[in-house]
Amino acid sequence: MSHKPTIILVHGFWGGAAHWGKVILELAHRGYQSVRAVELPLTSLPEDAERTRKMVAQQKGPVVLVGHSYGGAVITEAGDQPNVAGLVYIAAFAPDAGESPGSITQQHPPAALANIEPDSDNYLWLKADKFHESFCEDLPPEEGVVLAATQKAPLAGTFGDVITAPAWRKKPSWYQISSEDRMIAPENQAAMSARLGARRVMTLEASHALPQSKPLEVAAFIDEAAMAVSK
């Protein structure tokens, strides 16, 4: 099992590292002994990318970076390090140079866009009473209540922060599309995955909350990528 790379999981908006909990357990069942989940500040893309770079730099061997949602933008910005062997996008942003999550969102606005609102400190929240239907409609309502109450709001400016040098232009990538996503339009996901030249693109009939609603499938996809870069 020592040949397996380290898996570093990068969360998106409206949640923290714990959003990966079910996937972490599935990866452990598959023999991954080195799995890390970054806790992003969600204050700016440069700061989030720097936090991720520091986590990558602490690892002694090869790393597979996995980004969900906004976490895809983070791994795109932070994934240029020499020990990053591959990038895995899970219903995620994969911007090109000069693009931001916000500019991509405008191309095909998602169904739940109207359910996002800023507070007086310019943090963006997903309305609690709309969280389940917007983010995780394929999870039990009770889980939606917990996710809504524990959501981690990003600063609004992170939506507009642009990528400088996209790592996917140099690193092998994989992309998992959510066909029922209401937070990142499936049309945008399809366009980004095609542009990546991904080794494999897989579509799941699921909400935006793939790590929680489809953890077995997400872990299997990560495993596929990790095995490919380990050969």
C-alpha positions in Angstrom: 0.0 0.0 0.0 3.0 2.3 0.4 3.0 3.0 -3.4 -0.3 4.9 -3.2 0.0 8.6 -3.5 -1.2 11.0 -0.8 -4.7 12.3 -1.5 -5.4 15.9 -0.6 -9.0 16.9 -0.7 -10.0 20.6 -1.1 -13.5 21.7 -0.2 -15.6 24.4 -1.8 -17.9 27.2 -0.7 -20.6 26.7 2.1 -18.7 23.9 3.8 -15.4 22.8 5.3 -13.0 19.9 5.2 -15.7 17.7 7.0 -17.7 17.7 3.8 -15.2 15.0 2.7 -15.9 12.7 5.6 -17.7 9.9 3.8 -15.1 10.0 0.9 -12.3 9.8 3.4 -13.7 6.6 4.9 -14.2 5.0 1.4 -10.6 5.9 0.5 -9.4 4.3 3.8 -11.3 1.1 2.9 -9.4 1.2 -0.4 -6.1 1.2 1.4 -5.2 4.9 1.3 -3.2 5.5 4.4 -2.3 9.1 3.6 -5.3 11.3 3.1 -5.6 15.0 4.0 -8.5 17.4 3.8 -7.5 21.1 3.7 -9.5 23.6 5.7 -9.6 26.7 3.6 -10.2 30.2 5.0 -12.4 31.1 2.0 -11.1 34.7 2.1 -9.5 34.9 -1.3 -8.2 32.6 -4.0 -4.6 33.5 -3.4 -4.9 32.8 0.3 -6.8 29.6 -0.2 -4.3 28.4 -2.8 -1.4 29.2 -0.5 -3.0 27.2 2.3 -3.2 24.3 -0.1 0.3 24.7 -1.4 1.6 24.5 2.2 -0.3 21.2 2.7 1.1 19.8 -0.5 4.7 20.9 0.4 4.4 18.9 3.7 4.0 15.6 1.8 7.1 13.6 1.0 5.8 11.7 -2.0 3.5 12.3 -5.0 0.1 14.0 -4.3 -3.2 13.8 -6.1 -5.2 17.0 -5.6 -9.0 16.7 -5.5 -11.2 19.8 -5.6 -15.0 20.0 -5.2 -16.9 23.1 -6.4 -14.7 26.2 -5.7 -12.0 23.8 -4.6 -11.4 23.1 -8.3 -10.3 26.7 -8.7 -8.0 26.3 -5.8 -6.3 23.1 -7.1 -6.0 24.8 -10.5 -4.1 27.7 -9.0 -2.1 25.6 -6.4 -1.5 22.4 -8.4 1.7 23.5 -10.2 4.0 22.0 -7.5 6.5 19.3 -8.6 5.0 16.5 -6.4 1.5 17.0 -7.7 0.9 14.0 -9.9 -2.7 14.6 -10.9 -5.8 16.7 -10.5 -9.3 15.4 -9.9 -12.3 17.8 -10.3 -15.6 16.8 -8.6 -18.4 19.0 -9.9 -15.8 21.8 -9.7 -14.6 25.0 -11.3 -11.6 24.5 -13.6 -10.9 28.1 -14.8 -8.4 29.0 -17.4 -5.9 31.9 -17.0 -7.7 35.2 -16.4 -11.0 33.4 -15.6 -12.7 33.3 -12.2 -15.5 31.2 -10.7 -17.8 34.2 -11.1 -17.1 34.7 -14.8 -17.7 31.0 -15.5 -20.9 31.1 -13.5 -22.2 34.0 -15.7 -21.9 31.9 -18.8 -24.7 29.5 -17.6 -26.2 30.8 -14.4 -27.1 27.9 -12.1 -30.6 27.1 -10.9 -29.9 28.1 -7.3 -28.1 31.4 -8.0 -31.0 33.5 -6.6 -30.7 31.6 -3.2 -27.2 33.1 -2.5 -27.2 36.4 -0.5 -24.5 38.5 1.1 -24.6 39.7 4.7 -23.5 43.1 6.0 -19.8 41.9 6.2 -19.9 40.8 2.5 -19.9 37.1 3.2 -22.0 35.1 0.9 -24.6 32.7 2.4 -26.8 30.1 0.9 -30.3 30.7 2.3 -30.9 28.2 5.1 -34.4 27.4 4.0 -33.2 26.9 0.4 -30.0 24.9 1.2 -31.4 21.4 0.8 -33.1 22.1 -2.6 -30.1 24.1 -3.8 -27.1 22.2 -2.7 -28.0 18.6 -1.7 -31.5 17.7 -2.8 -30.5 14.0 -3.1 -29.6 13.8 0.6 -32.2 13.3 3.4 -33.7 16.6 4.5 -32.3 16.1 8.0 -28.7 16.2 6.5 -29.6 19.3 4.6 -30.7 21.0 7.9 -27.2 20.2 9.4 -25.3 21.3 6.4 -27.3 24.6 6.2 -26.6 25.3 9.9 -22.9 24.5 9.6 -22.2 26.2 6.3 -19.0 28.1 5.9 -19.6 31.4 4.0 -16.9 32.7 1.6 -16.0 36.4 1.2 -17.8 37.6 -1.9 -14.5 38.7 -3.5 -13.4 35.1 -3.9 -15.9 34.7 -6.7 -14.1 37.3 -8.8 -10.5 36.2 -8.1 -8.8 35.0 -11.3 -6.5 32.1 -12.1 -2.9 33.1 -13.1 -1.4 29.8 -14.4 -3.8 26.9 -14.6 -2.2 23.7 -13.4 -4.4 21.5 -15.6 -2.4 22.7 -18.6 0.6 20.7 -17.3 -0.9 18.0 -15.0 -3.1 15.1 -16.0 -6.7 15.6 -14.9 -10.0 13.8 -14.3 -13.5 15.4 -14.1 -16.7 14.1 -12.5 -19.9 15.9 -13.7 -23.1 16.2 -11.6 -26.0 16.2 -14.1 -28.5 17.6 -11.6 -26.3 20.3 -10.1 -28.1 23.5 -9.1 -24.9 25.3 -7.9 -22.6 24.9 -10.9 -24.6 24.5 -14.1 -24.0 21.1 -15.8 -23.4 23.0 -19.0 -20.5 24.8 -17.5 -19.1 21.6 -16.0 -19.3 19.9 -19.5 -17.5 22.8 -21.1 -14.8 22.9 -18.5 -14.2 19.1 -18.5 -13.9 19.1 -22.4 -11.4 22.0 -22.3 -9.3 20.2 -19.7 -8.5 17.3 -22.1 -9.3 15.1 -19.0 -8.1 11.6 -19.0 -11.7 10.6 -18.2 -14.9 12.4 -17.7 -17.7 10.7 -15.7 -21.2 11.9 -15.3 -23.3 11.1 -12.2 -27.0 11.8 -11.7 -26.6 13.7 -8.5 -26.8 17.0 -6.7 -23.9 19.4 -6.2 -23.1 17.5 -2.9 -21.4 14.6 -4.6 -18.9 13.9 -1.8 -21.9 13.4 0.6 -24.5 11.8 -1.7 -22.2 9.6 -3.9 -19.1 9.0 -1.7 -18.5 5.5 -3.0 -18.5 6.7 -6.7 -16.4 9.7 -5.8 -13.8 7.6 -4.0 -13.7 5.1 -6.8 -13.0 7.9 -9.3 -10.2 9.3 -7.1 -8.8 5.8 -6.8 -8.8 5.4 -10.6 -6.9 8.7 -11.0 -4.4 7.8 -8.3 -3.7 4.4 -9.7 -3.2 5.9 -13.2 -0.5 8.3 -12.0 1.2 5.6 -9.9 2.0 3.4 -12.9 
